[in-house]
Amino acid sequence: MLITIAVILLVLWVLGVVGVYTIGWFIHILLVVAVVMFLVRIIQGKNPIA
């Protein structure tokens, strides 16, 4: 579940970088949230990819 959200946020970020400049800052915030979730999962000792 957590990795699915992170992947969705990463895809939205990529779309924001290549196309939409008006909400680019929001997409970058979503990327930061995805990275934080990924790191929390690693710190908890869970497999971050599964």
Secondary structure, 3 states (H helix, E strand, C coil): CHHHHHHHHHHHHHHHHHCCCCCHHHHHHHHHHHHHHHHHHHHCCCCCCC
